[in-house]
């Protein structure tokens, strides 16, 4: 959202500055317009290129929601219906993309950041296990995800102050 506001502000102020510079002939006015406009444009550029980094709490909540949603979808899958299996595989693909799109906050320990890759790997194995009706691959994926969840849970247990409202 910040980037969108920054982009609109940059375009708006750039047009306004150009219009004002065309109207004003006095050099003092033009200097004020350039100086003030430059600061406005700089502020808009900062907004445009800023990142909306998730907090540790938001990041871990998002990871937890993805795993819960995936687990619910898997539990609802009819293993004997091809359409249901395909729908679940597509859903897991979307959830894996969500996991990949998350950027862990810099303040998280490295093992928690690495758990995102572990979670991705486990979800891939579950997806393949469901798609190919391979119970061993499915079980491997569940084990890998359980390992990632243990690390996430342990971090939350050791840092309860970060997650209190």
C-alpha atoms as one frame of an Amber mdcrd trajectory, in Angstrom:
protein
   0.000   0.000   0.000   2.837   2.361   0.847   4.384   1.802  -2.579   1.094
   2.636  -4.335   0.699   5.882  -2.402   4.338   6.733  -3.123   3.841   6.137
  -6.865   0.694   8.271  -7.041   2.318  11.000  -4.960   5.421  11.012  -7.145
   3.394  11.367 -10.341   1.074  14.012  -8.840   3.875  16.152  -7.417   5.998
  15.807 -10.552   3.125  17.124 -12.706   2.426  19.914 -10.202   6.090  20.952
 -10.095   6.398  21.023 -13.878   3.197  23.059 -14.139   4.351  25.538 -11.483
   7.774  25.911 -13.090   6.128  26.772 -16.436   3.941  29.429 -14.784   6.587
  31.128 -12.615   9.257  33.271 -14.216  10.798  34.706 -11.022  14.037  32.914
 -10.129  13.317  33.032  -6.347   9.960  31.320  -6.872  11.503  28.758  -9.175
  14.214  27.930  -6.585  11.563  27.477  -3.876   9.490  25.256  -6.181  12.513
  23.147  -7.127  13.703  22.833  -3.520  10.272  22.093  -2.027   9.300  19.868
  -4.928  12.569  17.984  -4.675  11.875  17.161  -1.033   8.337  16.037  -1.877
   9.595  13.862  -4.725  12.324  12.414  -2.511   9.715  11.521   0.129   7.550
   9.856  -2.509  10.538   7.889  -3.824  11.319   6.671  -0.321   7.708   5.508
   0.017   7.808   3.935  -3.434  10.873   1.826  -2.706  10.147   0.997   0.921
   9.334  -2.569   1.879   6.470  -3.655   4.050   8.421  -6.189   6.096   6.355
  -8.480   8.247   6.942  -8.509  11.987   8.009 -11.775  13.589   4.488 -12.260
  14.901   2.857 -11.597  11.514   5.321 -13.862   9.739   4.801 -16.791  12.108
   1.023 -16.291  12.059   1.080 -16.390   8.262   3.165 -19.586   8.275   0.804
 -21.149  10.838  -2.246 -20.187   8.771  -0.765 -21.729   5.635  -0.051 -25.007
   7.425  -3.524 -25.113   9.011  -5.257 -24.350   5.692  -3.176 -26.991   3.911
  -3.846 -29.566   6.602  -7.599 -28.876   6.475  -7.645 -29.216   2.697  -5.707
 -32.490   2.811  -8.080 -33.914   5.432 -11.077 -33.039   3.233  -9.594 -34.724
   0.159 -11.337 -37.841  -1.114  -8.430 -40.127  -2.017 -10.611 -41.994  -4.521
 -11.770 -38.969  -6.536  -9.348 -37.731  -9.196 -10.992 -34.303  -9.332 -10.609
 -33.917  -5.574  -6.957 -34.997  -5.725  -6.219 -32.535  -8.542  -7.958 -29.732
  -6.646  -5.878 -30.463  -3.544  -2.645 -30.560  -5.567  -3.498 -27.161  -7.102
  -4.350 -25.786  -3.663  -1.028 -27.003  -2.285   0.760 -25.378  -5.242  -0.832
 -22.048  -4.285   0.088 -22.517  -0.629   3.688 -23.351  -1.577   3.823 -20.128
  -3.612   2.574 -18.230  -0.547   5.340 -19.770   1.560   7.918 -18.837  -1.084
   6.631 -15.264  -1.292   7.111 -14.634   2.429  10.289 -12.875   3.480  11.270
 -13.774   7.023  12.077 -10.737   9.166  15.791 -10.114   9.598  15.404 -10.318
  13.377  14.506 -14.026  13.272  17.240 -16.557  14.040  18.731 -18.320  11.022
  17.245 -21.719  11.920  13.737 -20.206  11.821  14.470 -18.599   8.439  15.762
 -21.963   7.191  12.567 -23.634   8.421  10.746 -21.893   5.591  12.739 -23.980
   3.107  12.050 -27.084   5.199   8.330 -26.287   5.154   8.457 -25.811   1.391
  10.197 -29.161   0.953   7.660 -30.946   3.146   4.711 -29.410   1.308   6.237
 -30.444  -2.029   6.608 -34.027  -0.827   3.017 -34.107   0.425   1.802 -32.699
  -2.888   3.730 -35.367  -4.802   2.509 -38.071  -2.412  -1.112 -37.057  -2.936
  -0.730 -36.661  -6.691   1.026 -39.995  -7.172  -0.803 -41.868  -4.373   2.589
 -42.502  -2.784   2.074 -43.027   0.949   5.821 -43.098   1.660   6.369 -39.685
   0.037   3.323 -38.353   1.889   4.686 -39.619   5.190   8.127 -38.114   4.473
   6.478 -34.751   3.784   4.498 -34.922   7.014   7.672 -35.689   8.969   9.523
 -32.772   7.395   6.660 -30.366   8.109   6.487 -31.607  11.699  10.192 -30.784
  12.097   9.596 -27.235  10.826   6.570 -26.804  13.093   8.600 -27.931  16.103
  11.167 -25.202  15.399   8.426 -22.575  14.980   6.642 -23.706  18.166   9.885
 -23.774  20.127  10.707 -20.227  19.025   7.237 -19.026  20.034   7.520 -20.776
  23.423  10.929 -19.191  24.082   9.743 -15.694  23.047   6.198 -15.299  24.403
   6.621 -11.526  24.844   6.713 -11.113  21.057   3.310 -12.731  20.668   1.348
 -11.172  23.518  -1.290  -8.624  22.588
